[in-house]
Amino acid sequence: MKKTTVALIFCLFMILTVCYYDISISDTTNIISTVNSAEVINDDFKTQSPAWKSYSGEWKFKDGELIQTGVTDYFPTILREDHVFSDLEISVNFKPISGNIDASGGIIFRARNKDNYYIIRANALENNYRLYTFTNGYRRQIASARVTPPDLGKFHNMRVVAKGDHIQAYLNGELKLDCHDDSYKDGYTGLWTKADSVTAFNTFKVSRLTK
């Protein structure tokens, strides 16, 4: 009886979580094709905007890049706090430089503050592309897709399009994640790394979506 109960619980867990992994997007309509957009932020990092506020990690503006070099904070986070976005298109180029625990880069969007936001991230040490929420500093996975790990030392492009609870995420121009989640309605944008990742970013763009 005990083994049967454990088996049933395991099966129920798999049913409840299977939608978060390796989502099929073959029949998906791109959100961006159904709306208009207006660019609000186009930051080449050649100068340091006062809108950026670092909460953890060591972030440096240098030669047209924003580089995170700290290796002691577990989730280095920097927010851009001059605009609040709800429906948006956001993109950035990122270059994983080094890391033994992690070699990742991520886009933060709809951030209420440094502890509550969405994050999409890619990792040069793993073959997955993932969407998470952070709630009071605790991370929860929303969606994941298998991908070829981004090469170290090369720039790659991440892009997120979010309208209402519908979120789509692209890696190097290819749609990889398509999901629905209503944890956050609006908020700031930002950038993110993890653990000992040393990562460079450039060409940070955010557009507001309109009907």
C-alpha positions as CSV (number, residue, x, y, z in Angstrom):
1,M,0.0,0.0,0.0
2,K,2.8,2.4,0.9
3,K,4.6,1.7,-2.4
4,T,1.4,2.3,-4.3
5,T,0.8,5.7,-2.6
6,V,4.4,6.8,-3.3
7,A,4.0,5.8,-7.0
8,L,0.7,7.7,-7.3
9,I,2.2,10.8,-5.7
10,F,5.2,10.6,-8.1
11,C,2.9,10.3,-11.1
12,L,0.8,13.2,-10.0
13,F,3.9,15.3,-9.5
14,M,5.0,14.5,-13.1
15,I,1.6,15.4,-14.5
16,L,1.6,18.8,-12.7
17,T,5.2,19.7,-13.8
18,V,5.5,18.3,-17.3
19,C,4.2,21.5,-18.8
20,Y,7.3,23.3,-17.5
21,Y,9.7,21.3,-19.6
22,D,10.7,21.2,-23.2
23,I,7.6,23.0,-24.5
24,S,6.6,22.3,-28.1
25,I,6.4,25.6,-30.1
26,S,5.9,24.2,-33.6
27,D,2.4,25.7,-33.9
28,T,3.0,28.9,-31.9
29,T,2.0,32.3,-33.2
30,N,4.7,34.9,-32.5
31,I,3.3,37.6,-30.2
32,I,5.3,40.3,-31.9
33,S,3.5,39.6,-35.2
34,T,0.2,40.6,-33.7
35,V,1.1,43.9,-32.0
36,N,2.8,47.2,-32.6
37,S,5.8,48.4,-30.6
38,A,7.6,51.6,-29.7
39,E,11.2,51.6,-28.6
40,V,11.8,53.2,-25.2
41,I,15.3,52.1,-24.2
42,N,18.3,51.6,-26.5
43,D,21.4,51.5,-24.3
44,D,24.8,50.8,-26.0
45,F,26.6,51.1,-22.6
46,K,29.1,53.6,-24.0
47,T,28.1,55.8,-21.1
48,Q,26.8,54.9,-17.7
49,S,23.1,55.8,-17.3
50,P,22.1,56.8,-13.8
51,A,19.0,54.7,-14.3
52,W,21.0,51.6,-13.6
53,K,21.1,50.4,-10.0
54,S,23.3,47.5,-8.9
55,Y,22.0,45.4,-6.0
56,S,24.6,42.6,-5.9
57,G,27.7,41.6,-7.9
58,E,30.3,43.9,-9.4
59,W,29.0,45.6,-12.5
60,K,31.3,47.8,-14.6
61,F,30.7,49.9,-17.7
62,K,33.7,49.6,-20.1
63,D,34.2,50.0,-23.8
64,G,30.6,49.7,-24.8
65,E,29.9,46.8,-22.5
66,L,28.3,46.2,-19.1
67,I,30.4,43.5,-17.4
68,Q,29.6,41.5,-14.3
69,T,32.9,40.3,-12.6
70,G,31.9,39.5,-9.1
71,V,32.1,35.9,-8.0
72,T,30.9,36.0,-4.4
73,D,27.2,36.9,-4.6
74,Y,24.9,34.1,-5.8
75,F,22.6,36.1,-7.9
76,P,24.3,39.3,-9.2
77,T,21.5,41.7,-10.1
78,I,21.3,45.2,-11.7
79,L,18.0,47.0,-12.5
80,R,17.2,49.8,-14.8
81,E,14.7,51.9,-12.8
82,D,13.7,54.8,-15.2
83,H,10.8,53.0,-16.8
84,V,8.1,50.6,-15.8
85,F,6.9,48.2,-18.4
86,S,4.0,45.8,-18.7
87,D,3.7,44.4,-22.2
88,L,7.2,44.6,-23.7
89,E,9.9,43.4,-26.0
90,I,13.3,43.3,-24.4
91,S,16.6,42.0,-25.8
92,V,20.3,42.0,-25.0
93,N,23.5,40.5,-26.3
94,F,25.5,38.6,-23.7
95,K,28.9,36.9,-23.7
96,P,29.7,34.3,-21.1
97,I,33.4,34.8,-20.3
98,S,34.1,32.3,-17.5
99,G,32.7,30.4,-14.6
100,N,33.1,26.9,-13.0
101,I,29.8,26.8,-11.1
102,D,27.9,28.8,-13.7
103,A,28.6,30.8,-16.9
104,S,25.3,32.5,-17.4
105,G,23.6,35.7,-18.4
106,G,20.0,36.7,-18.0
107,I,17.3,39.3,-18.7
108,I,15.1,40.6,-15.8
109,F,11.7,42.0,-16.6
110,R,8.6,43.1,-14.7
111,A,10.7,43.5,-11.6
112,R,8.9,45.0,-8.6
113,N,12.2,45.2,-6.8
114,K,15.5,43.3,-6.4
115,D,13.7,40.2,-5.0
116,N,10.6,39.9,-7.1
117,Y,10.8,39.6,-10.9
118,Y,10.9,37.3,-14.0
119,I,14.3,36.2,-15.3
120,I,15.2,34.4,-18.5
121,R,18.6,32.9,-18.6
122,A,21.1,30.9,-20.7
123,N,24.1,29.1,-19.3
124,A,27.2,28.1,-21.2
125,L,27.7,25.1,-18.9
126,E,24.2,23.6,-19.4
127,N,22.0,22.6,-22.4
128,N,18.9,24.5,-21.3
129,Y,17.2,27.8,-21.6
130,R,15.0,28.7,-18.7
131,L,12.4,31.1,-17.4
132,Y,12.1,31.7,-13.6
133,T,10.2,33.9,-11.2
134,F,11.9,35.2,-8.1
135,T,9.5,35.8,-5.2
136,N,11.0,37.4,-2.1
137,G,14.4,36.2,-3.3
138,Y,13.3,32.6,-3.9
139,R,13.6,31.2,-7.4
140,R,10.9,29.0,-9.1
141,Q,11.2,27.5,-12.6
142,I,8.4,28.3,-15.0
143,A,9.6,26.8,-18.3
144,S,12.7,25.1,-19.8
145,A,13.9,24.1,-23.2
146,R,16.8,22.0,-24.4
147,V,19.3,24.1,-26.4
148,T,22.9,24.0,-27.5
149,P,25.0,25.6,-24.7
150,P,26.1,29.1,-25.7
151,D,29.8,29.2,-26.5
152,L,32.1,30.9,-24.0
153,G,33.8,34.0,-25.3
154,K,31.2,34.8,-27.9
155,F,28.2,37.1,-28.0
156,H,24.7,35.6,-28.1
157,N,21.3,37.3,-28.3
158,M,18.4,36.8,-25.8
159,R,15.0,38.3,-26.4
160,V,11.7,38.2,-24.5
161,V,8.3,39.3,-25.7
162,A,5.6,39.4,-23.0
163,K,1.9,40.4,-23.5
164,G,-0.4,39.9,-20.5
165,D,0.3,36.4,-19.1
166,H,1.8,35.2,-22.5
167,I,5.6,35.1,-22.5
168,Q,7.9,34.0,-25.4
169,A,11.7,33.8,-25.2
170,Y,14.2,33.6,-28.0
171,L,17.8,32.6,-28.1
172,N,19.9,33.7,-31.1
173,G,16.8,34.5,-33.0
174,E,15.0,31.2,-32.4
175,L,11.8,30.9,-30.4
176,K,12.6,28.5,-27.6
177,L,10.0,29.1,-24.9
178,D,6.3,29.8,-25.1
179,C,4.3,29.8,-21.8
180,H,1.7,31.6,-19.7
181,D,2.2,32.9,-16.2
182,D,0.6,35.8,-14.3
183,S,3.0,36.2,-11.4
184,Y,3.9,39.8,-12.3
185,K,2.0,42.4,-14.3
186,D,4.6,45.1,-14.7
187,G,7.9,46.4,-13.4
188,Y,11.5,47.4,-14.1
189,T,13.9,45.7,-16.4
190,G,17.5,44.6,-15.7
191,L,20.3,42.1,-16.1
192,W,21.4,39.1,-14.1
193,T,24.1,36.4,-13.7
194,K,24.7,33.6,-11.2
195,A,27.4,32.5,-8.8
196,D,30.9,32.8,-10.4
197,S,29.8,33.8,-13.8
198,V,31.8,36.5,-15.5
199,T,29.6,37.9,-18.2
200,A,29.6,40.8,-20.6
201,F,26.4,42.5,-22.0
202,N,25.9,45.0,-24.8
203,T,23.0,46.5,-26.9
204,F,20.2,46.5,-24.3
205,K,16.9,47.4,-25.9
206,V,13.3,47.6,-24.5
207,S,10.1,48.4,-26.5
208,R,6.6,49.0,-25.2
209,L,4.0,46.9,-26.9
210,T,0.8,48.5,-28.1
211,K,-2.3,47.1,-29.8
